[in-house]
Amino acid sequence: MINEAVILAGGISSRLINYTCGKPKWSLKLHGKPMIYYPISALRSIGVERFIVVVAKKWVKDMNKLLKKMSIDYQLVTNNHVERENGFSFLLSKEYITRNYFYLSMSDHIYTAKLLLVLKNRKYSRSDLVICGDREPLFINLAEATKILSDKRENIIAIGKDIRPFTHIDTGVFLINKRIFNIAEALSSNQDKFTMSDIVNKAIKNHYYVRVATIYRGYWTEIDTINDLMAVKRGNRRTVLDAAIRSIKYEEYMKELVGRKIILGDETIT
């Protein structure tokens, strides 16, 4: 069972800085909960027990305070060089990973557990890296989104914001074999800045097994700009937030039933 996840929260939220009054994006409240609460809750619902959270140095204390309130097992990793992009943040998590496979999520993406369940399909079990990709996304800005080009067997050919043509949109949720850290280390030694997309493209070039797990019209979104944030709060993306909230409440309800061994009809949940 995959029980570890890396959460990348090392950015400086430059496009939202005026709105946030200098606070980190992941701390913004959505329906009374900080943004990072939603990816963590989705991951917890499928069995993730330990979180490695990479955060910018200036916000380590804030993140620590927030995660303590969530009552989770976590390891905070400080990023002193946020200018090196999210690929470097990913690399910083390496020494804290204890299993061969783990999940990776962006802290500013909201989604339901169904996206994660797609990654658990057996057909991806021998892959080095799998990205959940949406072929018909409904709740994102295509111009801002990261695109994926894959073949008919779901092998990824290329990834990037500006690639044409493309087959999927990157949802920001990954299943990763720790072998991928070799790629991140190689990039880090040769260039100052590198992204997760750079890591994926380099892995493809080096013949790693890189795939996309396909969904259609999934309940997920990403928040990069003020327009994105407003769309989630009270616009057309509110649907995603509501779906995430319902999913979390359902999982909490089922866990409560299991804990109490409540009898339903002729069956006992144990």
N, C-alpha and C positions, 0 to 999 in steps of 0.2 A: 504493500500500500504506500502511496506517495503522501507523505505527511509533512513536507517542508515547502515553504514558498518564499520567494524573494519579492519584496515590494520596492519599486524604485520611486523614491520621493526626494531625489537629490537636486531637482531643478530650482530655479529662483523665481519662477512665475512672472517673468518680465512683462508679459502682455496683460496681466491682471493686477499688476503692482499698485496702480492708482485706485482700483476698486477695493483691494484687500487692505489698504492702509499699511502696507509693509508686512502683513502676515503671510505665511505660506499658503499656497492654494489648497493643499490637502487638509487644512484646518477649517476651511469655509464650511458653514453649516448648511446642510440640505435636509429639510424636514427634521430639524433639531439634532442632527448627527453630523460630525465632521466628514468630509468627503471620503477620507481614507477608510472610514468605517465600512463602507459598502463593499469594496473588493475584499477586505479582510473577512467580512461576514460571509460572503459568497464562498470563499476558500475554506473557511471553517465548516461550512455546511456539507462539504464533500470529504471531510476527514483531515484537513490540514491542521496540525497541532502546533507547529513551530514556524515562526515568521522571522525572516532576516530583513530588516527594514533599513534601507540606505537613505540617509538624509543629509542635507547640507549642514555644515558645522554650526552656522548661526542659529539653527533651529533644533539642535539636538535636545535641549532641555524641554522645549515645547512638545516635541514628539514623545519623549520619555513620559512626560506627565499625561499625555493623551492615551498612550498605549497601556499605561498602568490602570487606567479607568476601564479599559476593555477586558482586563483579566485574561490576558493571553500570554503564552510563552513566546518571548521575543528576544532578539538580539539586535541592538542598534549598531549601525555601521556609519561612521562619520566620513563624509565626503568633503575634503578640504580643497578640492579642485573641481567645482561644479562646471567651470568653463570647458572641461574636457568631455562634456556631453554624457548621455545616459549609458553609452557603452562602457565608459570608465566606472560609472556607478555600479553597473553589473559586475565588473571584474572585482570590485572591492568586496563583494559578497562571497568570493570563492572560499576563503579559509573557514567560513562558518557553515558550509554545506557538508552534511555528514552522509547523505545518500547519493546513489548514482543518478536518480531522477528527482526533479523538483519542478514546481510551478514558478512562473514569473508573471508578475502583473504590474502595470503602471498604476500609480496611486490616484491618478485623475481620470480613470475610466470607471464607469458604473455599468454593471452587468448582473444578470441572474446566473445562478449556478448551472443552468443548462449549457452555457458556453464551456464551462469547465468539464462537464460530463462528456461532451463531444471529444475532448482530448484524451479521455480515458479509454477510448475504443481500442480493442486489442490490435487492430491493424496498424496502429502507430507505435506499438510496444518496442520495436527495435530501432526506432528513429533516433537521431541525435538531437533534433530540434523540430518541434511541431508548433505551428501558429494557428490559432483559431481564426479563420478568415470568413468574412461574410460576402456572399456573391450578390446580394441585393440589400444593402444597408439602407435603413430608413431614417436613422436618427443622427446623422453626422453631416459635416460639411466636406464634400468630396475634395474640394480644393486643398483643404488642410490635411486630409487623411493620407496615411501610408498605404500605397498600393502593392498588391502581390500579383505576379504572373506565374501561373502554374500550368503543368501539362495535364492531360486527361487522367493521369494516375495520382494526381495531387502532389507531385514532386514540384517544389518551388524552383522556378527558373531565375527569378529576380525579384527584388523588393526595393521600394523607394517611393518618395512623394511624387516624383515627376516621371515615372516610367509609363510608357504607352506601347502596346496595349496593356491591359491588366485584367485579371479574372476575379480577384477578391480584394476586399479591404481588410487591413490588419485591425483586429479588435483590441490588441494590446494584451492578450492573454496567451502565454506560451507554456509548453511542456518541454523541459530541457534536460539532456544528459550532461553531466558535469564535464565531459570531454570538450564541450564547447568553450570552456574557459581557456583551452589551449589557443583557440582562435583569438579570443579577447586579449590574451597576453601578447601574442604576435603583433596585433594591431597597436597595442599600447606602446610597444618598444619602437615602433616605426613612425607614429604620428601622435600629435598632441590631442586632437579631437577625433572621437569615433562614436558612432551610434549603434544601437541594436541592429539597425538595418545594415550597417557596415559589417557587423559580425555575421549576420545571416548570409550576405553576399559572399563574404570571404569563405564561410563554411561550404557554400555551394561550389565555389571555385576549387576548394581543396577536397572535393568529393565526399563530404559528409552527407549523411542521409537526412535531408531537410524537407519537410512536408507541410502541407496546409490541411487543417481539418475544417471541412466545409459546413457552414450553416447558411440559412437563408432568412433574411428579415429578422434577425435576432434582436432581443431586447438588450441593447448595449449602446453606450455613447461615450464620447470623450469630451473633456472640457479644457479648451485652450484659450478661449477668448471670452470677453464679457458677453458677447452674443450667445455663445455656447451656454454659459452659466444661466443667463436669463431664460433660454429655451428649456433648460432642465427645471428651473424653479417654477415657471408659469407659462411655458410655451409648449411647442409640439413634442419636446423631449421629456416632458413631465411623465409621459407614459412609461418611459424606461425606469424612472425613479420609483414610480408607483409599483411597477412589476418587481423591482428589487426589494422594496419594502414588504410586499406580500410574500415573496419567496423567503425572506428572513423570518418573518412572523410564523410562516408555516413550519420551517425547520425548527424554530424554538418550541413551537407547540408539540411537534412530534417528539423532540427530545424530552420534553416534560412528561409526555405520556409514557415513554420508555422508562424514565426515571421512577415513575409511580407504579409501573406495571399495571396500567389501567386495562380493564377487560372491555373489549368492544365486541358485542354479540357473542359468538362462540370462540373468538380468538383472544388470546392474551398477548399484549406487546411486552416483550422482555428484552 
